[in-house]
Amino acid sequence: QVHLVESGGGSVQVGGSLTLSCVASGFTVSTHYMGWFRQTPAKEREAVATYYVDDSTHYLDDVKGRFTITRDNSKNTLDLQMNALKPEDTAIYYCAAAPNIWAFRALITNLEGNFGYWGQGTQVTVSS
């Protein structure tokens, strides 16, 4: 059975740092397209950082240079190091995975349907 369990969220001041961790079970992270997404009540869910099976990484423009996504195949985990946090980074952050690029693109574009796996989310709050 597939599970994604996130941890590491919390409350920080502007300019602070947090590291989110996602532990995967029931599948191998190295063979799946994975990413961190975030959502607020005011905005549609967006992909913040993604990690592809070819080891390429991609970032939302707003977080480039501040966030780093890493994958640890030995631990079957996906982490997101977040530095220089801003109030606009406040959101629920979700870890997600899909078995192929087409399913992963469906997750990125918020296509309705069951295309991959999602964690339960972890809250990040950045206060000024």
SEKEZA-913918 format. One record per residue (C-alpha): residue number from 1; residue in three letters; x, z, y. Coordinates in Angstrom, 1 decimal, always signed. Layout:
N
+-----+-----+--------+--------+--------+
|   n | res |   east |     up |  north |
+-----+-----+--------+--------+--------+
| NUM | ALA |      X |      Z |      Y |
...
+-----+-----+--------+--------+--------+
***
This chain:
128
+-----+-----+--------+--------+--------+
|   n | res |   east |     up |  north |
+-----+-----+--------+--------+--------+
|   1 | GLN |   +0.0 |   +0.0 |   +0.0 |
|   2 | VAL |   +1.3 |   -0.9 |   +3.4 |
|   3 | HIS |   +1.9 |   +1.7 |   +6.1 |
|   4 | LEU |   +3.4 |   +1.7 |   +9.5 |
|   5 | VAL |   +4.0 |   +5.1 |  +11.0 |
|   6 | GLU |   +5.2 |   +5.4 |  +14.6 |
|   7 | SER |   +6.8 |   +8.4 |  +16.2 |
|   8 | GLY |   +8.7 |   +9.3 |  +19.3 |
|   9 | GLY |   +6.2 |   +9.0 |  +22.1 |
|  10 | GLY |   +5.7 |  +11.6 |  +24.8 |
|  11 | SER |   +5.7 |  +12.3 |  +28.5 |
|  12 | VAL |   +8.8 |  +11.6 |  +30.6 |
|  13 | GLN |   +9.6 |  +11.3 |  +34.3 |
|  14 | VAL |  +10.3 |   +8.0 |  +36.0 |
|  15 | GLY |  +13.8 |   +6.8 |  +35.0 |
|  16 | GLY |  +13.7 |   +8.7 |  +31.8 |
|  17 | SER |  +14.2 |   +7.4 |  +28.2 |
|  18 | LEU |  +12.4 |   +7.5 |  +25.0 |
|  19 | THR |  +13.1 |   +6.1 |  +21.5 |
|  20 | LEU |  +10.1 |   +5.0 |  +19.4 |
|  21 | SER |  +10.5 |   +4.8 |  +15.7 |
|  22 | CYS |   +8.4 |   +2.9 |  +13.1 |
|  23 | VAL |   +8.8 |   +3.7 |   +9.5 |
|  24 | ALA |   +7.5 |   +1.0 |   +7.2 |
|  25 | SER |   +6.4 |   +1.4 |   +3.6 |
|  26 | GLY |   +4.9 |   -1.0 |   +1.1 |
|  27 | PHE |   +6.9 |   -4.0 |   +2.3 |
|  28 | THR |  +10.4 |   -4.9 |   +3.4 |
|  29 | VAL |  +11.0 |   -5.1 |   +7.2 |
|  30 | SER |  +13.7 |   -7.7 |   +6.8 |
|  31 | THR |  +11.3 |  -10.2 |   +5.4 |
|  32 | HIS |   +8.6 |   -9.7 |   +8.0 |
|  33 | TYR |   +8.2 |  -10.6 |  +11.6 |
|  34 | MET |   +7.9 |   -7.3 |  +13.5 |
|  35 | GLY |   +7.4 |   -6.0 |  +16.9 |
|  36 | TRP |   +6.3 |   -3.3 |  +19.3 |
|  37 | PHE |   +3.1 |   -3.9 |  +21.3 |
|  38 | ARG |   +1.4 |   -1.8 |  +24.0 |
|  39 | GLN |   -2.1 |   -1.5 |  +25.3 |
|  40 | THR |   -3.8 |   +0.3 |  +28.2 |
|  41 | PRO |   -7.5 |   +0.5 |  +29.0 |
|  42 | ALA |   -6.9 |   -1.9 |  +31.9 |
|  43 | LYS |   -4.9 |   -4.5 |  +30.1 |
|  44 | GLU |   -5.0 |   -6.6 |  +27.0 |
|  45 | ARG |   -2.6 |   -5.7 |  +24.3 |
|  46 | GLU |   +0.8 |   -7.3 |  +24.9 |
|  47 | ALA |   +4.0 |   -7.8 |  +22.8 |
|  48 | VAL |   +6.8 |   -5.8 |  +24.4 |
|  49 | ALA |   +9.6 |   -6.6 |  +22.0 |
|  50 | THR |   +9.8 |   -8.6 |  +18.8 |
|  51 | TYR |  +12.2 |   -8.9 |  +15.9 |
|  52 | TYR |  +12.1 |  -12.0 |  +13.8 |
|  53 | VAL |  +13.4 |  -12.6 |  +10.3 |
|  54 | ASP |  +16.3 |  -14.7 |  +11.6 |
|  55 | ASP |  +17.4 |  -11.5 |  +13.5 |
|  56 | SER |  +16.5 |  -12.9 |  +16.9 |
|  57 | THR |  +14.9 |  -10.6 |  +19.3 |
|  58 | HIS |  +12.5 |  -11.3 |  +22.2 |
|  59 | TYR |  +11.4 |   -9.2 |  +25.1 |
|  60 | LEU |   +8.6 |   -9.2 |  +27.7 |
|  61 | ASP |  +10.1 |  -10.1 |  +31.0 |
|  62 | ASP |   +9.1 |   -6.7 |  +32.5 |
|  63 | VAL |  +11.2 |   -4.8 |  +30.0 |
|  64 | LYS |  +14.3 |   -7.0 |  +29.7 |
|  65 | GLY |  +17.4 |   -5.0 |  +30.3 |
|  66 | ARG |  +15.6 |   -1.7 |  +29.9 |
|  67 | PHE |  +14.2 |   -1.8 |  +26.3 |
|  68 | THR |  +16.1 |   -2.6 |  +23.1 |
|  69 | ILE |  +14.5 |   -3.3 |  +19.7 |
|  70 | THR |  +16.5 |   -2.6 |  +16.6 |
|  71 | ARG |  +15.8 |   -2.9 |  +12.9 |
|  72 | ASP |  +17.4 |   -0.8 |  +10.1 |
|  73 | ASN |  +17.0 |   -2.5 |   +6.8 |
|  74 | SER |  +18.5 |   +0.4 |   +4.9 |
|  75 | LYS |  +15.9 |   +2.8 |   +6.3 |
|  76 | ASN |  +13.1 |   +0.1 |   +6.5 |
|  77 | THR |  +12.5 |   +1.0 |  +10.1 |
|  78 | LEU |  +12.0 |   -0.6 |  +13.5 |
|  79 | ASP |  +13.0 |   +1.3 |  +16.7 |
|  80 | LEU |  +12.4 |   +0.7 |  +20.4 |
|  81 | GLN |  +14.9 |   +2.3 |  +22.8 |
|  82 | MET |  +13.3 |   +2.5 |  +26.2 |
|  83 | ASN |  +15.4 |   +3.3 |  +29.3 |
|  84 | ALA |  +14.7 |   +3.4 |  +33.0 |
|  85 | LEU |  +11.0 |   +4.0 |  +32.3 |
|  86 | LYS |   +8.5 |   +3.2 |  +35.0 |
|  87 | PRO |   +4.9 |   +4.4 |  +35.4 |
|  88 | GLU |   +3.6 |   +1.0 |  +34.5 |
|  89 | ASP |   +5.2 |   +1.5 |  +31.0 |
|  90 | THR |   +2.5 |   +4.1 |  +30.3 |
|  91 | ALA |   +0.5 |   +2.9 |  +27.3 |
|  92 | ILE |   -0.2 |   +3.4 |  +23.7 |
|  93 | TYR |   +2.6 |   +1.7 |  +21.8 |
|  94 | TYR |   +2.0 |   +0.1 |  +18.4 |
|  95 | CYS |   +4.3 |   -1.1 |  +15.7 |
|  96 | ALA |   +3.2 |   -4.3 |  +13.9 |
|  97 | ALA |   +4.3 |   -6.6 |  +11.2 |
|  98 | ALA |   +3.3 |   -9.9 |   +9.7 |
|  99 | PRO |   +4.5 |  -11.9 |   +6.7 |
| 100 | ASN |   +5.0 |  -15.2 |   +8.5 |
| 101 | ILE |   +5.4 |  -16.7 |  +12.0 |
| 102 | TRP |   +1.8 |  -18.0 |  +12.1 |
| 103 | ALA |   +0.3 |  -14.6 |  +11.4 |
| 104 | PHE |   +2.7 |  -13.0 |  +13.8 |
| 105 | ARG |   +1.7 |  -15.4 |  +16.6 |
| 106 | ALA |   -1.9 |  -14.5 |  +15.9 |
| 107 | LEU |   -1.0 |  -10.9 |  +16.5 |
| 108 | ILE |   +0.8 |  -11.8 |  +19.7 |
| 109 | THR |   -2.1 |  -13.9 |  +21.0 |
| 110 | ASN |   -4.7 |  -11.2 |  +20.0 |
| 111 | LEU |   -6.5 |  -13.6 |  +17.7 |
| 112 | GLU |   -9.4 |  -11.9 |  +16.0 |
| 113 | GLY |   -8.9 |  -11.4 |  +12.3 |
| 114 | ASN |   -6.7 |   -9.6 |   +9.9 |
| 115 | PHE |   -3.3 |  -11.2 |  +10.3 |
| 116 | GLY |   -0.9 |   -8.4 |   +9.8 |
| 117 | TYR |   -0.2 |   -4.7 |   +9.7 |
| 118 | TRP |   -0.6 |   -2.1 |  +12.5 |
| 119 | GLY |   +0.5 |   +1.5 |  +13.0 |
| 120 | GLN |   -1.7 |   +4.1 |  +14.5 |
| 121 | GLY |   +0.0 |   +4.0 |  +17.8 |
| 122 | THR |   +2.0 |   +6.5 |  +19.9 |
| 123 | GLN |   +1.3 |   +7.5 |  +23.5 |
| 124 | VAL |   +4.0 |   +7.0 |  +26.1 |
| 125 | THR |   +3.3 |   +8.5 |  +29.5 |
| 126 | VAL |   +5.6 |   +8.0 |  +32.5 |
| 127 | SER |   +5.0 |  +10.1 |  +35.5 |
| 128 | SER |   +6.5 |   +9.9 |  +39.0 |
+-----+-----+--------+--------+--------+
***
